[in-house]
Amino acid sequence: MASSESTHCVAFHGHQQIASGVLASVALAVKKALDDGASGPVLIFDDHSSRPIEIDFRGTPDEVLARLQVAAAEPAEPASRGPGRPKLGVVAREVTLLPRHWEWLSHQPGGASAVLRKLVDEARRKGSGLERARLAGEAVDRFMLSMAGDLPGYEEASRAFWRKEQACFSQLTDAWPADVREHVRRLAATAWHNDATA
């Protein structure tokens, strides 16, 4: 889990937004809502990816925050040791190429691994805008399915979003609960902006 101080998220109780901001403050707001008797499902979404965030709300607010900090501090599973330079983060894996590709690589300075790393880095730089646009689109889709999948006009709004029909999307989401509508429109605007600058 990312840091509770750097992860921005949004929480909903049913179709009503409870809180938005850094994970720690959102977790405390949700904990208070649950303690005050929030009966429906309470969902927390990462603000950038719209992936759900699971939090254990048992105990006191301090205990909830302590578990968040422990989860953020837990290291990812260590990479299996094998060929490569593990101390540098280099991991050896199999690459399958046609003979003409190996032929071309053998004539490049620095060896095949160095050339492949440069090609990958260049492709990542060139495709970063497209990647941001794709991820932003997936965030809209994920949030809409979770929070608006049973609302009228959902399928039509989803199609309008992917066709970039902004006026139609706005019209189709007009009847949705205000908090859901405003959040999904904000996500959609970000996705369309990223797509335009990709």
Secondary structure, DSSP 8 states (H G I E B T S, - for coil): ---TTT-EEEEEETTEEEEEEEHHHHHHHHHHHHHTT--S-EEEEETTT--B------S-HHHHHHHHHHHHHS--------SEEGGGTEE-------HHHHHHHHTSTTHHHHHHHHHHHHHHHHHHHHHHHHHHHHHHHHHHHHHHTTSTTHHHHHHHHHTT-HHHHHHHHTTS-HHHHHHHHHHHHHHHHHHHH-
